Amino acid sequence: MARPGKTRRVGSMPRCIHFTASGSPRNGINLSVEEFETIRLMDYSGMTQAECAAQMQVSRATVQSLYTQARRKVARFLVEGTYLDISGGDYTICGRYSRSRHLKIKEEKGDDIMKIAVTYENGQIFQHFGHTEQFKIYEVEDGKVISSEVKGTDGQGHGALASLLSGIGADVLICGGIGAGARNALSEAGIDLYPGAVGEADAQVASFLDGTLSYNPDTVCSHHHGEGGHTCGSHGCGGHGHH
């Protein structure tokens, strides 16, 4: 009987997942998330194979195989000018890369404070971004929360909330369900998104900072709320972590 494969740990989902040459068909090469992770860790971050294996919690042989496949696929994409998408695989997200990347960016800008926004209601993560009436804003320095405050949205909703968060200076948003339009607005504002999170806001921010936040990067709310008693926290709209 074959031994079950070991889930690979990745630090963060890629910011861009579709790449295409002008006029190319939207079918071509698929790069798995863990193949992408080996390129990020070794080619971008400069890790050795051993360091990469330790980070992903797999063997060096597994890393070597993933890395070889990834480099071959990227080479094909560049030479053949076809379509490349990054998706799928057998992985779990640890979140440590995202936290360290934010802190590094802040240091490069001469700003040591990172701001994390959370959709907020009665101490919990509110489960519909576009309908939230409050955000709890956490200021983080050296990986620790140094202050927090609750800010109202003044009746704004959906895409307009991205502008509000940008004005506050938020770097990260942790929320439950969120629509595609709001996702795009946050991306344009340069705010990193962690949707599909549930539970006590303070506890989930602490989990983000230690790299153990459970969230679902694929969470999208496309239904109409208020119909038939459907809520954003049910039917997969913010109630599970990504694996």
Buried (B, 14 or more C-beta within 10 A) or exposed (E): EEEEEEBBBBBBBBEEEEBBBEEBEEEBBBBBBBBBBBBBBBEEBEBEBEBBBBBBEBEEEBBBBBBEBBBEBBEBBEEEEBBBBBBEBEBBBBBBBBBBBBBEEBEEEEEEEBBBBBBBBEEBBBBBBBBBBBBBBBBBBEEEBEEBEEBEBEEBBBBBBBEBBBEBBBBBBBBBBBBEEBBEBBBEBEBBBBBBBBBEBBEBBBBBBEBBBBBBBEBBBEBEBEEEEBBBBEEBBBBBBBE
